Amino acid sequence: MSDDRNGLKGAAARKGSFLQTMRAVGWSFFGVRKSSEYAKDVEKLNPVHVIVAGIIGAAIFIGVLVLVVRWVVGSGVAR
């Protein structure tokens, strides 16, 4: 059990920056990550940053979809 805790603490203590994490999550949303880049990300990105970046990315994606739908409906194209 202590190995699992040390592994989780070690993963949470990784030094990857939040900007690197946002970039990795952004490319992952498009599905265009190279396997070599994915392997590098797994080694250096903080899992907490990945979760937060994923939530932020999803919120931005939903916000953009809502704005596009409002724009299309408001322009009269969707009649």
Residue, then its C-alpha position, 0 to 999 in steps of 0.5 A: m500500500s505504501d508503494d501506491r501512496n509514494g507513486l501517487k505523491g510522486a506523480a502529483a509532485r511532477k514539475g510539468s508546467f500548467l501551460q504544458t499541460m494545457r497544450a497537451v490537453g488541447w492537442s488531445f481534444f483534437g486527437v493529434r498527439k504523437s505516441s512519443e509526445y504522449a510518453k513524454d507527457v506521462e512522465k512529466l505532467n502533474p495529474v492534478h494539472v491534467i484534470v483541471a486543464g481537462i475541465i477548463g478545456a471542456a468548459i471552453f468547448i461547451g462555451v464555444l458551442v453555445l456561442v455558435v448555436r446562439w449566433v446561428v439561431g440569431s442570424g436566422v439561418a436555422r429557420 
